[in-house]
Amino acid sequence: MNFDLIVIGSGPGGYVAAIRAAQLGMNVAVIERESLGGICLNWGCIPTKALLKSAQVFDYLNHAEDFGIKVGKASADFDAVIKRSRGVADGMSKGVQFLMKKNKITVIMGTGKLVAGPKVAVTDAAGAITEYAAKHIIVATGGRAKQLPNLPIDGKKIIEYRKAMSLESMPKRMVVVGAGAIGVEFGYFYHTMGSEVSIVEFMEQGLVPREDADISKELGKIFNKKGIKVYGNWAVENVDTSGKEIKVNMKNRKDGATETILCDVVLSAAGVTPNTENIGLEDLGITTDRGYIKVDEYYRTNVPGVYAIGDVLATQALAHVASAEGITCVEAIAGHHPETIDYNNIPGCTYCVPEIASVGYTEQAAKEAGYEVLIGKFPFTASGKAKAAGHPEGFVKVIFDKKYGEWLGAHFIGYNVTEMIAEVVVARKLETTGHEIIKSIHPHPTMSEAIMEAAAAAYGEVIHL
């Protein structure tokens, strides 16, 4: 069978690329070895948000009296919470199936591998191999949980994020190794549901080490207040799983002190590694670097007709990045001249409570890049909407270039802030200055007016502080 385009992988990069290509008149096939929608829809972005929502509802019920509401003692049905999460994921996957049919995209179930031609050889569940040809082939095979040498994942005592979404029972004690988005989201979830949680992070900054330092400090304070133990700048030396209790042996990277944490399960949340093995890259001579596929600004590899997008690249491992790369890639294939992606204007969101959202430079990175900066912060303790909502924790922090007023970055921590960051992304895309934000009237009372107030604070014009 011949196609204009074959996409290997149906995650948010692959299925979006396929749909855009179909819209542009191409005859498209998608190859998927597991479930349409990939990790994001089935085991990542979507089901984790369902779990976190259940935790938030449980938390609300336990603090209903803070809002003047009296209810009976709430209890969590862990099995039902997991079941709801899986139901949400299944529904989203079926939605992708509908989109495939709507756009007349051929779905081929099996494991795809690049072969000479270039073509794609697909091995189905029965082991039969069929070759498919296309003018263009996009590799969108995504990523998986990274395995640390001293933390071998066995799926029982040491688990990764997929298993963390489908445990048979609630662990009494959990150690999370890695304090990025995955680590703090699961740490919040299991703590809220009743587990005793400790989070261990190798980097000195501690929680969410890639975020602005002020965000990390604020989340650390809030998590400690909740009762989540945070170990920043600690290295896990080894994990002893031989006994009934798991022993996590750690060493402080600053002073060499050692400590052992006892727990029932260890969640390895050390990041993502690309799925680039055994897919034919070496056979075709496709260039890689540290396991990531090398591409140009339109996602072309060094082999004509073969492209790559998403987590197989050394760009941000985010669903919306993969989608944008897929659209840019196929529009270029179709002969359009799409604008290339600005990787310094990619929003990042973390969905623990409080939420975190950011885009652009951190304060430290802006200074290291040579900018003289203006910093504005507005705490949600001064926000009427945040106080009324019962979520006065957190703040908005904005960073502007002092010379030209360029909006260099923004960093939010607080209630529902992931819904606010898009304003900054659009403003930075349009090269909006700080003064233009100050003079853009924001509705009151809203959480978003904190952005205007923070911008005003940067220029010494803040009203409500």
N, C-alpha and C positions, 0 to 999 in steps of 0.2 A: 504494500500500500504506500502510496506517495502523498505527501502533504506539503503545503507551503512552509508550515512551522510545526515542529514537535517540541513540546516542553516536558522536560523530565522533572517531575515533582509538582504537586498541586497545592502547595502552601500559599500564603498570601502574596508571594512573589510569582509563583508559577500560574495559579489560576487567574490572577489579575492580568498577567501578561497574555494569557490565552484569550481572555475575553476582549481585551483591547485589540489584539491581532484580528480576532473574528469581526469586530466592529469595522476594522480597516479592510475587510474583504478577503482575508486569508482563510485557507482551508487548514484548520488547526487540530492537532491531537495532543492530549495530555496523558502522560504515563504516571501512574501512581501505584506504589507497592502496598499501601495500607489503607488510608481513608482520605477521601477528598477533603481538602482544607488544610492538610498537613498538621504539623505539631501545633501551630497557633490555635487553630479552631478546635482541635481534638484533645490536645494535652498541654496547651500553653495559655495564651492570652485570654481566651474566652472561658474555659472551665475554671481557671484560677480566680477570675473575677466573680464567678458564681459562688465559689467557696468563700471568698472574702465578703461578699454581700451577706451570706448566711451568718458569718462571724459578726458583721456590723449589726445585723438585726438582733442577734443574741446579746450583744453588748448594750444596745439600746434598751432591751427589755430589762436587763440587769440594772440599768440606771434610769428606769422610767420615772422614779420618784423625783429625780432632778428636774423633770418637766411637769411636775404636779400630777402625775398619773400613777395610780396604785394598781399593780397587777400581782398575781400569784407568782411564786418562785418559778423562774424559767428553767427548763432543762433542755439540753441539746441532744438530739437524736443523730449521732454521728453517721450512721448508715444512711439515714434519709438525706442528710446534707450532701454526702458523697453522691447519692443517687440523683439528687437534683442537679448537681454539677455535671454529671455524665449526660443527663437528659438535655441540658442546655447545649452541650457540645454536639450531641447527636443531631439536634435540631438545626444547628448551624451547618453541619456537614451536609445534611439533606438540602439546605438552602443552596449550597455550592453545586450539588447535583442538578438542581433546578436551573441554575445559571448556565451550566454546561449544555443542557438540553435547549434552553432558550436561545443560546448563541450558536447552536449546531456544531458544538465541539465534540470530537470523538474522544471518549475516555477509554484508555487501555490499561487494565489492571495487571500489574506485574512489576518486576524489577528491571529497570532500564540500564543499559550499558552502551557507551559509545564504541562503535567499531569503524573500521575503514570505510570510507565513502565520502564524507562521514555519514554513517547511519546509526540507528539505535536498535540494538538487539534486546528484546523483551522476553524475560523468563517468567512464565505464568505459574500459578499455584501448583500445577501438575508437573512442572519442570520442562515443559515444551518451550522452545525458543523460536521467536518469530522476529524477522528483521523488518524495520520500517525506514523508509527514506524520506527526506525532506530537504528543501533548499536551505532551511535555517533550523538550527537546533539550539535550544536554550537549556542550560544546566541550572536547575533550581532545586537541588536536592537537600537544601537546608542544613541544619546542624543538630547536634545532640549534646547531652550533658558531658562536660569535660571530666575525665577521670584523673584524679591525683595519684601519683605513685604510692603514697603512704596512706591512701584512703580507697582501697579497692571496693567497688560497689558490688554487693552480693544480692541486692534486691530484698533482703530480709532485715539484717541488722544495720547495714549501711546502704542507704537508698538514694535515688535521684528523684527529680521533680515529678516524673510520671508516676512512680510508686507512691509519692507523697500525696497524690490526688486520688488514690484508690486503696488506702490502707484498710485492712479488715477491722481494725479497732483503734481507738485513741491511745497513743502512747502516754504514759504518765510523765515521762521525762524525755526531752528531745534536745540534741545538740545540732545546731545548724552551722556548717562550716562554709563560710563565705557570706559576706554582708552586702552583696549587690542587690538588685531588684528582686531576684528570685528568693534570696535568703531572707530579706526583711519581710517580704510578703508572706512567706510560709511561717516565719517566726511569729508575726502578728497573728496569723490565722490560728495556729496551734495553741499559742498562749491564750487567746481569747476563748477558744473552745475548752480550755481547762488543763492543757499540758504545762509542765514546768519547762521553760525554754531558755537555753543559753545560745548565744550567737558568737562565733569565733571568726575574727577577720585578721588576715595576715598583714594587711596594710596598716600603717600607723594611724591614719585618719579615722579608722573604725568603720562605723556604719556608712553605707553608700559612698565608698571611697572615691568614686568618679564625680561626685557632685561637689558643689561649692562647699568649702570648709564650714561655713556658717550653718548650712543645711545639715551636715553631718553632726555637728555639735548639738543642734536643736533636736534632731531625731534621737540622739543618744540620751539626752535629758528626759525626753518623753517616754522612751522605751524603759529606761531605768525606773522611772516613776510608776510605770505599769507593772513592773516586776520582772521584766525580761532582762536577763543578765547579758551584758555586752563585754566581750573581750577584744579590744582593738590592739593591734601590734603583737598578736600572739600567733605562733606557728604550731600546727598540729604535728607532733613528732611521729606518733603512731596511734593506732586504735586496737585495743585488745578485745576481741569478740569471743574469746574462748569460754568465758564464764556466763552465768545467768545475767549479770549486769555488764554492760559495755563500759570499758574504761577508755576515755579520750585523754591521752597524755599530751600536754602542751608545754611550750617553752616561750617565755616572754622574750621578744626580739630586742628589747632595750637593755634589760638588766640580767637576762639569763635565768630568771626565776622559773620554776617548774610548778605545774598544777595538774591535777587529774580530775576530770568531771565524770561522774557516773550517770548513765542514762539507759534508756530502753531502745532507742533508735538514733542513728546519726543520719542527717540529711546532708549530702554533698551538694553544695550550691556554688561551685567554684567557676561557673561560667559555661560557655558553649564552645564546642569544637566542630569544625565543618565536616559534612559528610562527603568527602572527596576521594575516599579509598574505594578501589574496586569498581569504578564507574568508567574505566577506559581512558582516563586522562593520559596515562603514560603511553598507552598504545598509540595514541594519536599525536603524542609529543606536545601536549598542551602545557604551557608554562605555569608552574605553581611557585609559591613562596611560603614556607612554613605551613604547608597544607592548604593554603588559600589559593584560589585560581586568580591569576593576574589578567586584568582586562584594561581596555582603554575607557575613555569617558562615555562611550556608547555601549560598553559591556561586551565588546568584541574580544575574543581570545586571540592568540597568535595563529590559530588555525582557522582559515576562512570558513564561514558558515556556522561556526560554533561560538556561542555566547554564554555568559554566566551572570547570575543575579542572586541577591539575597545573602544568606549566611555562609555561602561558600566563598564569599569575598571578604576582604579585610576591612569592610565598612561596618557601621553600627549594626549589630545583630538585633534589628527591630522589625516588626511586621510592616510598619508603614514605610520603612526604608526599602524593604524588598519590593513592595507594591510599586513605589515610585520608580525604582530601578527597572522593573518589568515594563512599565508603561513607556519610559524613556527608550528602553532597548527596542521594543517593537515599533515605536513610532519612527525611530531611525531606520529600522529594517524596511519600513514602508516608504522610505524616501522623504519623510518629513525632516525638519531640522529642529528637533526639540531642544529646549534649553537644558543644559547639563545641571545636575543636582548640586546644590550648595550644601556640602556636608557639615558646614558650621551653622546651618540654620535648621537642624533636625531636632524636633522636640523629643525629650525623654520623659517618661512618666512611670512612677512607682506607686502601686496601689495599696500599700499598707495604710494604717490610720495613725497619724495623719498622712495624707497623700503628699507626694513630691512631684514637682514638674519643673523642667528647666530647658533652656535653649541658649546656644551661643557660649561665649567665654565665661569661665568662672573668674572671680576677682583676681586670683593668682595668675591664671593663664593670660588675662588681659594685660596685666602688668609685665609679665614675662615677654609678651608680644610687643612691648614698647609703648603701650598707651598710657597716657595720663588720664586717670579715671575719676568720674564722679559716681559716688555710691549713694543710693537712696533705699531706706528700709521703712516698711510700715507694718507694725505688728497687728495681728488680728484681735488682740485685746482692745484695740481702739476702733474696731469695726462693729457697728451696730448689728449688722446682719449675722456676723460670726457669733457675737454674744447671744443673740436671740436664738440661733441654731444650737447653742450649747457647745460650740467648738471655737473657743477663743485662742487656742494654741496655734503657734506658727507665725509666719510673716511672709511678706513679699519683698524681695531684694532685686533691685535693678542696677545695671551698670552702664554708664554712658561714657563716651569719649569726650573729655573736657574741651578739646579744641573744636570739633565739628558737631558735637551733639549726637554722633552715631550711637545707636542702641547696640551695645556690644553683647549684652547677655541679660538673662532674667532667671531668678531662682525662687521658686515658691515652695512652701511647706504649710499645709493646712487642710481644712475640710474642702473636699471637692475641687482642689486646685488643678487637677488634670483637665477639667473643663474650661480653665481660664487661660492656659498657656498659648492656645491658638492665636489669641489677640496679638501676642508678642511676635509669633512666627510671621503673621501677615504684616505687621508693622515693620519688622526688620526687612522683609522682602520688598516692601515699598519704600525703604530707606527713610522711615519716619524718625524724626528727632524727638528728644525729650520734651521740648517745649510744645510740640504738636500733640503729644500725649496729654500734657497738662491742660491744654486748651480744648481737648476732646471731651465733651461732657459725658460722664459716666452716670448711669442710673443709681439712685439711692432709695432704699438701702440694698446693696448687693455686695457680694464678696469681691467682684471685679473692680469696684471703685478703689480698692487697695492698690491696684496697679497705678492709677492716676495719682494717688496720694504718695506712693513711693517715688514716682517720677518727680513730683513736686518737692519731696524731701531732698532729692539729689541736687536740686537747684535752690534750696533754702526757701521754698514757698509753701511748704506743707501746712495745711490748715488744722487738721485734727490731731496733732501731736504737740 
